[in-house]
């Protein structure tokens, strides 16, 4: 993980630690009833019953920490470089889950790792099924923490890429409210 780069100045392990730190920041802010300073959090998530529901339905903190830290542990195993020299990691969530489990990792962490990209990529129809999973709230908050941890890679909070990802998460998050 240390030898596989997530971004030009960050390897995959550092990325996992950055997501774990971002999630801890998000969780602490939500527990205090506020958005983390400088973050773009959907307003609906700060509403008291919604905020409390998300916090209560999250997996245990130690489970989430191991998930966040190692969610991309399979990237070095599935890395492909295209003709322009860009790295791609096809099926990395599944490869990472398998790698975690093959190393003797906890099954509940492996399940979260395997579902890591679900919220990021979900269509409305897929999200309707995803919100029924017991891990859905943990996955949603993780996706929110991850785009904030990755903001420098996208070009910052004002970049088109970050805004598109934040808008997607807002739309998918509103599906929680309708369930």
ChimeraX attribute file (.defattr): number of C-alpha atoms within 10 A of each C-alpha:
attribute: neighborCount
match mode: 1-to-1
recipient: residues
	/A:1	18
	/A:2	13
	/A:3	10
	/A:4	16
	/A:5	17
	/A:6	20
	/A:7	15
	/A:8	7
	/A:9	9
	/A:10	16
	/A:11	15
	/A:12	23
	/A:13	21
	/A:14	18
	/A:15	25
	/A:16	25
	/A:17	18
	/A:18	20
	/A:19	27
	/A:20	24
	/A:21	18
	/A:22	22
	/A:23	25
	/A:24	17
	/A:25	16
	/A:26	23
	/A:27	23
	/A:28	15
	/A:29	15
	/A:30	20
	/A:31	14
	/A:32	11
	/A:33	15
	/A:34	17
	/A:35	20
	/A:36	16
	/A:37	10
	/A:38	8
	/A:39	12
	/A:40	15
	/A:41	19
	/A:42	17
	/A:43	10
	/A:44	14
	/A:45	22
	/A:46	18
	/A:47	14
	/A:48	11
	/A:49	10
	/A:50	14
	/A:51	17
	/A:52	15
	/A:53	13
	/A:54	18
	/A:55	16
	/A:56	12
	/A:57	13
	/A:58	20
	/A:59	19
	/A:60	10
	/A:61	12
	/A:62	10
	/A:63	15
	/A:64	23
	/A:65	20
	/A:66	19
	/A:67	28
	/A:68	27
	/A:69	20
	/A:70	26
	/A:71	33
	/A:72	27
	/A:73	24
	/A:74	23
	/A:75	24
	/A:76	18
	/A:77	14
	/A:78	14
	/A:79	16
	/A:80	13
	/A:81	10
	/A:82	9
	/A:83	6
	/A:84	6
	/A:85	8
	/A:86	9
	/A:87	16
	/A:88	13
	/A:89	16
	/A:90	12
	/A:91	14
	/A:92	23
	/A:93	24
	/A:94	21
	/A:95	22
	/A:96	24
	/A:97	27
	/A:98	19
	/A:99	20
	/A:100	24
	/A:101	17
	/A:102	10
	/A:103	9
	/A:104	10
	/A:105	15
	/A:106	13
	/A:107	12
	/A:108	15
	/A:109	23
	/A:110	26
	/A:111	18
	/A:112	24
	/A:113	32
	/A:114	22
	/A:115	19
	/A:116	25
	/A:117	18
	/A:118	19
	/A:119	23
	/A:120	21
	/A:121	14
	/A:122	16
	/A:123	13
	/A:124	12
	/A:125	8
	/A:126	13
	/A:127	20
	/A:128	16
	/A:129	11
	/A:130	22
	/A:131	20
	/A:132	12
	/A:133	10
	/A:134	12
	/A:135	17
	/A:136	23
	/A:137	22
	/A:138	21
	/A:139	25
	/A:140	24
	/A:141	20
	/A:142	27
	/A:143	22
	/A:144	26
	/A:145	25
	/A:146	21
	/A:147	22
	/A:148	26
	/A:149	20
	/A:150	19
	/A:151	18
	/A:152	13
	/A:153	17
	/A:154	18
	/A:155	12
	/A:156	14
	/A:157	18
	/A:158	10
	/A:159	13
	/A:160	12
	/A:161	16
	/A:162	21
	/A:163	17
	/A:164	11
	/A:165	19
	/A:166	21
	/A:167	14
	/A:168	16
	/A:169	23
	/A:170	18
	/A:171	15
	/A:172	23
	/A:173	21
	/A:174	13
	/A:175	15
	/A:176	18
	/A:177	11
	/A:178	7
	/A:179	8
